[in-house]
Amino acid sequence: MANILLAQRGSTPTQTVGEKWVYNFINRHDEIKTRFSRRYNHQRAKCEDPKIILEWFNRVQITIMQYGIIPEDIYNFDETGFAMGLVATAKVVTRAEMLGRPFLIQPGNREWVTSIECINSTGWVLPPCIIFKGKVHIEGWYQDPALPADWRIEVSENGWTTDQIGLRWLQKVFIPATTSRTTGRYRLLILDGHGSHLTPQFDQICTENDIIPICMPAHSSHLLQPLDVGCFSPLKRAYGRLIEDKTRLGFNHIDKLDFLEAYLKACIAIFSSDNIKSGFSATGLIPLNPD
């Protein structure tokens, strides 16, 4: 643009800006500055289209009105994953002349664990479903007296959820935990488009139990999902700090019992009524607010 403006002056020979023109221009204007750009997923950017977001809120509003769903019967569920021995990034005090970043030893176990979590708009959380990598259940997982009796533990080949685990979560966790607390007739269950949430069997069980599942637009959970906005990031940080504490005490391997102990403490710290409510509020769901 600057070169175009110079050319329009008609000077001979045609002038162009110098190599440091941009740098000097920015220094002369306090109202602008340079910043590094961030890589951003194309699909995520596409789903931030105001039209797509407005369509989502219209669909939520129509569903709520159609079934007479009251705010107390609105839920959000999703999975989040953990590398079992991964500690949180932390600030440490070092000598002023030290260059580079200091190292923090990580425990050796990177085994993947998934937790299915579900929250209610009034500020309470359902028992989690923990999915370990494995083929069989181990009796020792259940012998810690501090572990709540209503926590559910599943196993899969890779520590990820499956269609069948999703179904069992619906039947063994969600329905028993919410039926007696349902105020109206229908429960609204907000979820993402993960394959284990969209099976015909999952939909059939929902229909039989007056549960209305509604899927967010793809790649939009960072904006529209209460669990993502209000809980999952601080939950992972809290878990990572607890693992870091164990590392500083000399632990060099985190096993499944260590995970359960740390995850319980992280859940107690993070799934507060205020955090849950703010997740629903920040995503414009309670109260309904597309803006």
DRENPA-149657 format. One line per 3 residues: their letters; for each residue x, y, z of C-alpha. Coordinates in pm, 1 decimal. Layout:
% residues N
A) X,Y,Z ~ ...;
***
This chain:
% residues 291
MAN) 0.0,0.0,0.0 ~ 280.4,245.1,89.1 ~ 452.0,178.6,-244.5;
ILL) 124.7,237.2,-430.2 ~ 81.2,574.8,-259.6 ~ 438.7,671.9,-348.4;
AQR) 383.6,572.7,-712.3 ~ 71.8,791.3,-728.2 ~ 285.1,1097.5,-650.6;
GST) 432.9,1069.2,-999.6 ~ 793.6,1114.8,-889.0 ~ 1070.6,1020.9,-1131.0;
PTQ) 1226.9,777.9,-1070.0 ~ 943.8,600.0,-885.3 ~ 1020.7,578.2,-516.2;
TVG) 970.0,272.3,-295.0 ~ 982.3,234.2,80.5 ~ 1303.7,124.0,246.2;
EKW) 1376.7,-212.4,405.2 ~ 1302.2,-84.7,756.4 ~ 999.7,126.7,666.3;
VYN) 746.2,-104.3,834.9 ~ 954.3,-124.1,1152.7 ~ 991.7,255.7,1168.1;
FIN) 623.8,313.6,1088.0 ~ 515.8,91.2,1378.7 ~ 756.5,270.6,1613.2;
RHD) 603.5,606.5,1515.9 ~ 247.6,493.0,1598.7 ~ 176.3,386.9,1956.0;
EIK) -170.7,263.0,1864.0 ~ -36.0,-36.7,1670.7 ~ 211.3,-313.3,1751.3;
TRF) 335.1,-644.4,1611.8 ~ 226.7,-984.0,1737.7 ~ 303.4,-1342.7,1643.5;
SRR) 19.7,-1517.2,1462.8 ~ -117.5,-1850.4,1588.0 ~ -187.3,-2161.5,1385.8;
YNH) -561.4,-2226.3,1385.6 ~ -752.3,-2527.1,1261.5 ~ -951.9,-2446.7,947.2;
QRA) -1255.7,-2646.3,1063.5 ~ -1261.5,-2465.5,1397.6 ~ -1239.2,-2127.5,1228.5;
KCE) -1520.1,-2226.9,992.9 ~ -1744.8,-2320.8,1286.1 ~ -1699.2,-1979.7,1444.6;
DPK) -1915.1,-1840.8,1165.3 ~ -2187.2,-1634.9,1344.0 ~ -2448.8,-1794.0,1117.6;
IIL) -2358.4,-2146.8,1234.4 ~ -2354.2,-2037.8,1598.5 ~ -2691.0,-1862.8,1566.3;
EWF) -2840.1,-2175.5,1405.5 ~ -2717.0,-2376.2,1706.9 ~ -2886.4,-2146.6,1956.3;
NRV) -3206.4,-2146.5,1750.6 ~ -3203.5,-2527.2,1754.4 ~ -3149.6,-2534.2,2131.3;
QIT) -3432.4,-2286.6,2187.3 ~ -3673.0,-2475.7,1960.4 ~ -3588.8,-2807.0,2133.4;
IMQ) -3640.3,-2657.4,2480.0 ~ -3976.0,-2509.1,2378.6 ~ -4091.4,-2822.1,2193.2;
YGI) -4032.7,-3053.0,2490.3 ~ -4097.2,-2805.6,2771.1 ~ -3748.0,-2859.3,2913.7;
IPE) -3665.3,-2652.1,3220.2 ~ -3311.8,-2526.2,3299.6 ~ -3271.2,-2769.4,3591.9;
DIY) -3293.6,-3062.0,3347.7 ~ -3015.3,-2953.4,3110.4 ~ -2690.8,-3156.6,3105.9;
NFD) -2364.2,-3158.7,2913.6 ~ -2139.3,-3462.7,2880.9 ~ -1812.6,-3535.0,2705.3;
ETG) -1484.7,-3724.0,2739.6 ~ -1144.7,-3584.3,2822.5 ~ -812.5,-3767.7,2807.0;
FAM) -498.4,-3776.1,3019.3 ~ -147.1,-3906.8,2969.6 ~ -121.6,-4068.6,3311.5;
GLV) 227.2,-3944.0,3403.1 ~ 223.3,-3599.1,3240.3 ~ 296.4,-3312.3,3479.4;
ATA) 181.1,-2953.6,3440.2 ~ 407.2,-2681.3,3304.6 ~ 512.1,-2464.7,3599.8;
KVV) 711.4,-2151.2,3675.3 ~ 1029.7,-2215.6,3869.6 ~ 1288.7,-1983.8,4025.0;
TRA) 1634.6,-2003.0,3863.7 ~ 1955.1,-1799.8,3857.1 ~ 1911.5,-1481.3,3651.1;
EML) 2195.6,-1566.7,3411.5 ~ 2052.5,-1911.5,3327.9 ~ 1955.9,-1942.1,2960.6;
GRP) 1671.7,-2151.1,2820.2 ~ 1394.2,-2327.1,3006.0 ~ 1462.0,-2545.4,3311.1;
FLI) 1370.1,-2912.3,3295.6 ~ 1115.8,-3090.6,3513.3 ~ 1143.1,-3468.6,3524.7;
QPG) 829.5,-3645.6,3398.5 ~ 723.7,-3983.6,3537.3 ~ 776.4,-4262.1,3286.6;
NRE) 415.6,-4371.3,3232.4 ~ 240.6,-4209.5,2932.6 ~ -48.5,-4455.7,2930.6;
WVT) -372.4,-4294.5,2812.4 ~ -677.9,-4265.0,3037.6 ~ -1017.1,-4127.1,2937.9;
SIE) -1277.0,-3985.5,3173.3 ~ -1641.9,-3938.3,3078.3 ~ -1778.6,-3638.8,3267.4;
CIN) -2127.2,-3491.1,3285.7 ~ -2247.5,-3169.4,3450.8 ~ -2587.1,-3019.1,3524.5;
STG) -2676.3,-2655.1,3464.2 ~ -2760.4,-2598.1,3831.7 ~ -2400.0,-2668.1,3930.9;
WVL) -2357.1,-3036.4,4015.8 ~ -2148.5,-3309.6,3855.8 ~ -2231.5,-3675.9,3795.8;
PPC) -1990.3,-3953.6,3896.8 ~ -1722.0,-3997.2,3629.2 ~ -1661.0,-4304.3,3418.6;
IIF) -1286.3,-4376.3,3405.1 ~ -1160.5,-4577.3,3106.0 ~ -825.7,-4750.9,3157.5;
KGK) -618.3,-4927.1,2895.4 ~ -652.2,-5299.5,2958.3 ~ -854.4,-5615.1,2901.3;
VHI) -979.1,-5702.2,3251.0 ~ -1072.8,-5521.2,3569.9 ~ -825.7,-5542.9,3858.7;
EGW) -967.1,-5584.6,4209.9 ~ -707.2,-5347.6,4355.6 ~ -857.2,-5052.0,4166.1;
YQD) -1163.3,-5068.0,4389.4 ~ -998.8,-5124.1,4728.3 ~ -902.8,-4763.8,4804.4;
PAL) -1157.8,-4651.1,5067.0 ~ -1123.8,-4291.3,4943.2 ~ -1257.1,-4384.9,4598.2;
PAD) -1630.1,-4299.0,4580.0 ~ -1846.0,-4608.1,4540.0 ~ -2043.4,-4453.4,4253.0;
WRI) -1738.5,-4398.9,4029.5 ~ -1746.4,-4631.7,3729.8 ~ -1432.6,-4790.6,3584.4;
EVS) -1419.3,-4939.6,3233.7 ~ -1139.0,-5089.5,3025.1 ~ -1065.2,-5071.1,2653.3;
ENG) -771.4,-5174.8,2435.3 ~ -630.8,-4822.4,2411.6 ~ -789.6,-4634.1,2701.3;
WTT) -1036.0,-4458.3,2470.7 ~ -1412.4,-4475.6,2478.1 ~ -1612.4,-4712.0,2255.7;
DQI) -1974.4,-4739.0,2142.6 ~ -2045.3,-5000.4,2410.5 ~ -1883.1,-4797.7,2687.8;
GLR) -2091.0,-4498.0,2580.4 ~ -2406.1,-4708.6,2607.3 ~ -2311.6,-4844.6,2949.1;
WLQ) -2237.1,-4492.7,3071.2 ~ -2585.6,-4385.6,2963.8 ~ -2752.6,-4685.4,3130.6;
KVF) -2535.7,-4727.2,3440.9 ~ -2436.3,-4368.8,3523.4 ~ -2649.8,-4101.0,3360.8;
IPA) -2997.0,-4251.6,3395.8 ~ -2958.1,-4369.4,3760.9 ~ -2791.8,-4042.6,3867.9;
TTS) -3045.8,-3809.1,3707.9 ~ -3385.6,-3982.8,3719.3 ~ -3466.5,-3892.6,4080.2;
RTT) -3340.3,-3535.4,4028.2 ~ -3544.0,-3466.4,3715.4 ~ -3786.9,-3179.0,3769.4;
GRY) -3982.5,-3189.3,3443.7 ~ -4051.6,-3477.8,3209.5 ~ -3760.6,-3447.5,2965.9;
RLL) -3386.2,-3413.2,3013.6 ~ -3175.1,-3229.8,2754.8 ~ -2833.8,-3389.3,2698.9;
ILD) -2589.2,-3164.1,2512.2 ~ -2301.5,-3350.1,2347.3 ~ -2049.1,-3331.3,2066.6;
GHG) -2061.7,-3538.6,1750.2 ~ -1829.0,-3820.8,1864.7 ~ -1914.1,-4153.5,1702.2;
SHL) -1988.9,-4326.6,2034.0 ~ -2261.1,-4068.1,2101.1 ~ -2443.8,-4108.0,1773.0;
TPQ) -2523.9,-4478.4,1755.4 ~ -2882.3,-4596.7,1695.6 ~ -2870.1,-4786.8,2028.3;
FDQ) -2769.9,-4472.0,2219.2 ~ -3051.4,-4277.5,2055.3 ~ -3302.5,-4556.2,2128.2;
ICT) -3217.6,-4568.4,2499.7 ~ -3250.8,-4190.2,2516.2 ~ -3596.0,-4207.3,2355.1;
END) -3712.2,-4479.2,2596.6 ~ -3605.4,-4268.4,2895.6 ~ -3729.8,-3922.0,2790.1;
IIP) -3376.8,-3795.9,2721.7 ~ -3335.1,-3553.8,2433.0 ~ -2978.2,-3563.5,2293.2;
ICM) -2866.7,-3261.0,2094.2 ~ -2530.9,-3238.2,1913.0 ~ -2326.8,-2921.7,1888.7;
PAH) -2183.5,-2818.4,1550.5 ~ -1863.6,-3007.5,1470.6 ~ -1535.4,-2854.6,1596.6;
SSH) -1719.5,-2599.7,1812.5 ~ -1680.3,-2742.9,2162.8 ~ -1414.2,-2482.0,2253.1;
LLQ) -1688.9,-2220.0,2216.4 ~ -2018.9,-2392.7,2286.4 ~ -1957.1,-2675.6,2533.3;
PLD) -1977.7,-2594.1,2908.4 ~ -1733.7,-2871.3,3004.6 ~ -1469.6,-2743.4,2763.0;
VGC) -1515.8,-2377.9,2851.8 ~ -1553.3,-2408.1,3228.9 ~ -1393.9,-2730.1,3352.5;
FSP) -1163.0,-2939.9,3135.8 ~ -863.6,-2704.1,3109.0 ~ -842.5,-2630.1,3484.3;
LKR) -906.7,-3000.8,3554.9 ~ -602.4,-3102.9,3348.7 ~ -387.8,-2834.5,3508.5;
AYG) -494.8,-2944.9,3857.0 ~ -419.8,-3309.5,3776.5 ~ -81.8,-3215.2,3626.6;
RLI) 14.4,-3019.4,3939.4 ~ -74.2,-3315.1,4162.0 ~ 143.7,-3544.7,3949.4;
EDK) 420.6,-3284.7,3967.4 ~ 394.8,-3293.3,4348.1 ~ 440.0,-3670.9,4340.6;
TRL) 741.9,-3632.2,4112.8 ~ 905.9,-3391.9,4356.8 ~ 853.4,-3652.8,4629.4;
GFN) 1052.6,-3906.0,4427.2 ~ 780.4,-4091.6,4232.0 ~ 913.5,-4192.4,3891.3;
HID) 618.2,-4401.0,3776.5 ~ 246.0,-4322.5,3797.3 ~ 18.7,-4626.8,3797.9;
KLD) -359.2,-4654.8,3782.1 ~ -401.9,-4628.9,4160.1 ~ -191.8,-4311.6,4160.5;
FLE) -408.7,-4176.0,3880.3 ~ -731.4,-4243.2,4071.3 ~ -594.4,-4076.4,4383.7;
AYL) -481.4,-3763.5,4197.0 ~ -787.7,-3746.6,3972.4 ~ -1023.5,-3759.6,4270.6;
KAC) -846.8,-3460.3,4426.9 ~ -852.1,-3270.9,4096.3 ~ -1225.4,-3335.3,4050.8;
IAI) -1305.5,-3212.6,4402.3 ~ -1106.0,-2894.4,4338.7 ~ -1241.7,-2812.8,3993.1;
FSS) -1600.1,-2936.8,3967.3 ~ -1734.2,-2665.4,4196.2 ~ -2084.9,-2530.9,4155.1;
DNI) -1946.3,-2192.7,4045.9 ~ -1718.8,-2341.5,3777.1 ~ -2000.2,-2553.7,3636.6;
KSG) -2251.0,-2268.3,3630.7 ~ -1998.2,-2036.8,3469.2 ~ -1941.8,-2295.7,3195.4;
FSA) -2312.3,-2292.7,3107.5 ~ -2325.7,-1913.3,3132.9 ~ -2010.8,-1848.8,2925.7;
TGL) -2140.0,-2068.8,2643.3 ~ -2470.4,-1880.2,2634.7 ~ -2684.2,-2177.4,2739.6;
IPL) -2803.3,-2071.3,3087.0 ~ -2954.1,-1819.6,3044.0 ~ -2991.8,-1867.0,2668.5;
NPD) -2788.2,-1591.1,2507.0 ~ -2647.8,-1622.1,2151.8 ~ -2435.2,-1308.1,2201.1;
***
